[in-house]
Amino acid sequence: MQHRSSVPREISGAAVSIACSVGYAPSMFAFILYGSMLDQSQGIEGKKLVFLTMIAFAVKGFL
């Protein structure tokens, strides 16, 4: 059984590239956010804050 997509085959590569850009955009900016957090809260407190933020993003993504 063949699945029929609503995206024409001629532009499917462009559609996937746009979807990936949007999907991976948070990852591009996460390092700036984490670096800022570590600069503001030095030591173990900064690392705890970064990991709690990662957990929050994971839970939000799961939901």
C-alpha positions as a LaTeX table, in Angstrom:
\begin{tabular}{lrrr}
\hline
Residue & $x$ (\AA) & $y$ (\AA) & $z$ (\AA) \\
\hline
Met1 & 0.00 & 0.00 & 0.00 \\
Gln2 & 1.39 & 3.37 & $-1.02$ \\
His3 & 0.93 & 6.50 & 1.06 \\
Arg4 & $-0.01$ & 9.64 & $-0.87$ \\
Ser5 & 1.51 & 12.82 & 0.54 \\
Ser6 & $-0.08$ & 16.23 & 0.11 \\
Val7 & 3.36 & 17.75 & $-0.62$ \\
Pro8 & 4.36 & 17.50 & $-4.28$ \\
Arg9 & 7.47 & 15.41 & $-4.86$ \\
Glu10 & 9.24 & 18.32 & $-6.62$ \\
Ile11 & 9.26 & 20.45 & $-3.45$ \\
Ser12 & 9.40 & 17.75 & $-0.76$ \\
Gly13 & 13.10 & 18.44 & $-0.09$ \\
Ala14 & 12.41 & 22.13 & 0.50 \\
Ala15 & 9.48 & 21.27 & 2.77 \\
Val16 & 11.62 & 18.93 & 4.86 \\
Ser17 & 14.41 & 21.51 & 5.15 \\
Ile18 & 11.98 & 24.14 & 6.42 \\
Ala19 & 10.46 & 21.68 & 8.89 \\
Cys20 & 13.92 & 20.73 & 10.18 \\
Ser21 & 14.92 & 24.39 & 10.57 \\
Val22 & 11.85 & 25.03 & 12.70 \\
Gly23 & 12.21 & 21.77 & 14.60 \\
Tyr24 & 15.88 & 22.23 & 15.46 \\
Ala25 & 15.74 & 26.01 & 16.15 \\
Pro26 & 15.46 & 25.53 & 19.93 \\
Ser27 & 18.65 & 23.45 & 19.90 \\
Met28 & 20.52 & 26.25 & 18.13 \\
Phe29 & 19.67 & 28.76 & 20.84 \\
Ala30 & 19.79 & 26.44 & 23.86 \\
Phe31 & 23.57 & 26.81 & 24.19 \\
Ile32 & 23.25 & 30.59 & 24.48 \\
Leu33 & 20.59 & 30.15 & 27.17 \\
Tyr34 & 22.61 & 27.54 & 29.07 \\
Gly35 & 25.78 & 29.63 & 28.88 \\
Ser36 & 23.94 & 32.63 & 30.26 \\
Met37 & 22.54 & 30.52 & 33.09 \\
Leu38 & 26.00 & 29.22 & 33.97 \\
Asp39 & 27.41 & 32.75 & 33.91 \\
Gln40 & 24.68 & 34.03 & 36.23 \\
Ser41 & 24.78 & 31.09 & 38.68 \\
Gln42 & 28.29 & 29.72 & 39.08 \\
Gly43 & 29.12 & 26.26 & 40.40 \\
Ile44 & 26.71 & 23.46 & 41.12 \\
Glu45 & 23.69 & 25.79 & 41.31 \\
Gly46 & 24.17 & 26.81 & 37.67 \\
Lys47 & 24.44 & 23.19 & 36.58 \\
Lys48 & 21.30 & 22.28 & 38.53 \\
Leu49 & 19.46 & 25.13 & 36.82 \\
Val50 & 20.59 & 23.97 & 33.37 \\
Phe51 & 19.54 & 20.37 & 34.01 \\
Leu52 & 16.17 & 21.45 & 35.42 \\
Thr53 & 15.64 & 23.52 & 32.28 \\
Met54 & 16.52 & 20.51 & 30.10 \\
Ile55 & 14.06 & 18.37 & 32.05 \\
Ala56 & 11.34 & 21.01 & 31.62 \\
Phe57 & 11.96 & 21.15 & 27.85 \\
Ala58 & 11.85 & 17.33 & 27.65 \\
Val59 & 8.56 & 17.15 & 29.55 \\
Lys60 & 7.05 & 19.89 & 27.40 \\
Gly61 & 8.21 & 18.12 & 24.25 \\
Phe62 & 6.78 & 14.83 & 25.45 \\
Leu63 & 3.38 & 16.39 & 26.12 \\
\hline
\end{tabular}
